[in-house]
Structures are given as structure tokens and as C-alpha cells.
Amino acid sequence: MPPDVSAARTAETDPQAYVAGNSVLQTAPLVPEITLHLADERAPLWNKTQRDLWDDGIVLPYWAFAWAGGQALARLLLDEPDRVRGKRVLDFASGSAISGIAAMMAGAAHVLAADIDPLAAVAAQMNAEANGVAVDTSTDDLVGTSLADFDVIIAGDICYEQSVAERVRDWLGAEARQGRDVLIGDPGRTFLPRKDLEPVIGYGVKSSRDLDDTDVRNARVWRFSAG
Ligand SMILES: C[S@@+](CC[C@H](N)C(=O)[O-])C[C@H]1O[C@@H](n2cnc3c(N)ncnc32)[C@H](O)[C@@H]1O
């Protein structure tokens, strides 16, 4: 199949139009309070294979799915707003920013949604706006930097690849030992560093066979040990 040059060009020159044109505003199963631009069978991205996207020059659109780990974090923050109320929150590897938007809705003072994918930053802004909140975004790779400006770090489904899991483990562990509350939402990934984590809560998250190869994912929120 020839590369879809127009898709790559739109993603670059008019990313808002690309996000809007490749998604449908909808809610994720565990978090009906939050509306997001997500891909599904009505949106073109759903039908594209990884190879198609690669040919189009577009990185995998993680922002177009509400991953079970991010949904679990969002559910926890909406149900237990004291965890973030009045606090400075980093939503690391934010994707759609479902967790960061939940933090703002729960009363966080400020949320930075950080994801190295520039389209994720655009989707995060559009999603925040759709829910009547504001988040700042960053596409910097923050791994290894000081997070002293934050009280709470939330990270949904960051252990989906071994390389990412290994890069963040020591960094986030060290930040937790310096007094930051570091919460990870995870759907049972192999590369999750369990020995450094304490379980907080678990949820069954309705999924789709197209995305996850299962109907329900058991997602858990974990907290990095402070000691
Ligand atoms: C599986 S998605 C999870 C998205 C979202 N947190 C959720 O739960 O729906 C993983 C995300 O990690 C992002 N990512 C990978 N490495 C990163 C890094 N070093 N800094 C920031 N984001 C990163 C990817 O771009 C992708 O959006």
C-alpha cells in the first residue's frame, strides 16, 4: 500500500484536525465522567495496522485509547479526590491524559501531562477542554529529571514495553523515597517492578478483543514504596 502522505502531513500541519478526524468523542468503560477523543470502529485509526501507520510516518497512536491502567488511576482519583486535591500533579506518559484530567476534576491545583508523542499533547489539550478543565503539556522526556515541582506522580500503563519499564523504575522509585506520592495504574504487565510497589486498589476493566485480546482486564493501582 503506498504511504498516506496526506495523513502524515495533516498530523504535522494541523494536528488538531488529525486528532478530531481520527477519533470519536466518547467515554471509557470505567470512567463515564470523562469524555475523550478515542479511536473505535467508527474512526479510521481503528482499521489501520501498525504497518500502515509506520508507512504513513505516524507513531503508534497510544493517545487514541484509554488504557486500562490509566482508567484505573482515573477511577481512583475521582473516587478518592483527597489524593490530589490542591496538589501539583504530573501525569507521566499521559496518552489521552485520562488520569490527569481526572486529577483536575478531583481538584488538583495543577496538572502537567507529559508524553513524548506530540500528538498525545494535542489530544490531551483537546480532551481537557472537552471536560471543562485545563492541563499543561510537555513533550520533553522527563525520565531522570528531578520532579521536585510535583507532589503526586501518576502514570498509567507505563510498563507496556520492557525498555520503558526499566528506564522509569529507578527514577520513580527514587522520587517516591524523596517524599513524592507515585501511583502506577497497571493491567498486569510482565515488566511491572512489583517488588518496589504496594497494591492500592484493583478494578475489572471492560476491554475489547481488538485492542487487548480479552474482554476484561484486571487493572490495579500500585504505589511506589517510600522506604
Ligand atoms: C500505553 S500508553 C498509556 C497512556 C495513558 N497513560 C493511559 O493509561 O491511557 C503509554 C504512553 O507512554 C508514552 N511514553 C513512552 N515513553 C515515554 C517517555 N519517556 N516520556 C513520556 N511518555 C512516554 C507513549 O508515548 C504512550 O503515550
The ligand as an SDF file (V2000), in Angstrom:
LIG
                    3D

 27 29  0  0  0  0  0  0  0  0999 V2000
    0.2030    2.5320   26.8610 C   0  0  0  0  0  0  0  0  0  0  0  0
    0.2330    4.2730   26.6930 S   0  0  0  0  0  0  0  0  0  0  0  0
   -0.5660    4.8070   28.1960 C   0  0  0  0  0  0  0  0  0  0  0  0
   -1.2370    6.1450   28.0370 C   0  0  0  0  0  0  0  0  0  0  0  0
   -2.0660    6.6230   29.2430 C   0  0  0  0  0  0  0  0  0  0  0  0
   -1.2290    6.8340   30.4020 N   0  0  0  0  0  0  0  0  0  0  0  0
   -3.1860    5.6630   29.5630 C   0  0  0  0  0  0  0  0  0  0  0  0
   -3.0700    4.9250   30.5690 O   0  0  0  0  0  0  0  0  0  0  0  0
   -4.1890    5.6220   28.8100 O   0  0  0  0  0  0  0  0  0  0  0  0
    1.9370    4.6340   27.0330 C   0  0  0  0  0  0  0  0  0  0  0  0
    2.3720    6.0700   26.7150 C   0  0  0  0  0  0  0  0  0  0  0  0
    3.7160    6.2470   27.1690 O   0  0  0  0  0  0  0  0  0  0  0  0
    4.2890    7.2480   26.3600 C   0  0  0  0  0  0  0  0  0  0  0  0
    5.7450    7.2570   26.6310 N   0  0  0  0  0  0  0  0  0  0  0  0
    6.6640    6.3090   26.3580 C   0  0  0  0  0  0  0  0  0  0  0  0
    7.8860    6.6920   26.7840 N   0  0  0  0  0  0  0  0  0  0  0  0
    7.7330    7.9180   27.3510 C   0  0  0  0  0  0  0  0  0  0  0  0
    8.6280    8.8560   27.9800 C   0  0  0  0  0  0  0  0  0  0  0  0
    9.9210    8.6000   28.1250 N   0  0  0  0  0  0  0  0  0  0  0  0
    8.1190   10.0130   28.4350 N   0  0  0  0  0  0  0  0  0  0  0  0
    6.7930   10.2900   28.3090 C   0  0  0  0  0  0  0  0  0  0  0  0
    5.9030    9.4570   27.7160 N   0  0  0  0  0  0  0  0  0  0  0  0
    6.3630    8.2830   27.2450 C   0  0  0  0  0  0  0  0  0  0  0  0
    3.8530    6.8350   24.9680 C   0  0  0  0  0  0  0  0  0  0  0  0
    4.0100    7.8770   24.0220 O   0  0  0  0  0  0  0  0  0  0  0  0
    2.3890    6.4560   25.2330 C   0  0  0  0  0  0  0  0  0  0  0  0
    1.5170    7.5300   25.0200 O   0  0  0  0  0  0  0  0  0  0  0  0
  1  2  1  0
  2  3  1  0
  2 10  1  0
  3  4  1  0
  4  5  1  0
  5  6  1  0
  5  7  1  0
  7  8  2  0
  7  9  1  0
 10 11  1  0
 11 12  1  0
 11 26  1  0
 12 13  1  0
 13 14  1  0
 13 24  1  0
 14 15  1  0
 14 23  1  0
 15 16  2  0
 16 17  1  0
 17 18  1  0
 17 23  2  0
 18 19  1  0
 18 20  2  0
 20 21  1  0
 21 22  2  0
 22 23  1  0
 24 25  1  0
 24 26  1  0
 26 27  1  0
M  CHG  2   2   1   9  -1
M  END
$$$$
